[in-house]
Amino acid sequence: MTKYLAGIENPNSIITPILSAVRFPEVLADCHAKYADDIALFQKLIAGSESSAHLLDQIRSSSIPGPNRMSLLKMFRRCVSPVLDTEMTKKISKVSTADLVAAYGATFKPIEKLKEQFAHLPPEHLATLAALVGEYDTRGQSGYELTELFFDWFDEAFKGVLTIEGPRRAGRDVELSTVFTDFVGNYPCDFVIRTVEDKPLVLAVGFARYDATRGGAQSDDRTGGNLYKVAKAKEYSAASGNTFRVIFLADGPGLVHKDTWEEACAIDGEWDGAVRVTTLKLAAERVTHAWLSGVTGAEPSAVGEALSL
């Protein structure tokens, strides 16, 4: 079992820094330009609301376009009820406003206080609110860029020999059941690597993640998730006879945090070397044709005809 990562003395040297966030104070101007109209609408809705519950009901109206509604819901969470989950409140057809008010209404700031505060908000407060609403606008962008860079590298390195399929940026994951017709259950992958043939063989499945920062419970969740993916792949392989490689494309400064790095080192080389963890900088050295080809590929009849992307 080859533990390649464990032999790297300076983990920071293999990290690819991907900058997707806007720095302060430039972010203030960007967010204000993006959310000024939504903030103005929020102020208008507050002024015309009989209660904070009524305000929430107006925001969750289907007459308000989805993107604007999301901005307003983020403002409601920031300004009215920090305990209210934005992901839950956006489900206007599945979760009623009455149920939300019944469960969390006691935490709502009174509408009288909101009207007083928002009637004459100074410009610096408007800029601050815009920055808070846009705080997570770039979340996930580094991961999309990492995947796109890896796809670009792979297409160039294995042109005419191997293919890589999956969403380059945002998009639906590839379920393994659409790749192997005899696979049962959920197993979402970020990409699948195949040979270039009339009936291609599946050589590898992969997962991509860029961690700008990582620690604590987040690191624990990642560890357990990756171990489960390897165990599930081994279980299917033992039952079907189809073997394939598992690639964890991991990058970002968060990767070198103690627990996350130790997990990456531990999982690298598992399944008799069929599992490899690689950063973008290590891809040419770790994701090689020789390693990818060293599998007992699925018989063509056992491989799905197409991916459902």
Disulfide bonds with the S-S distance in Angstrom:
none
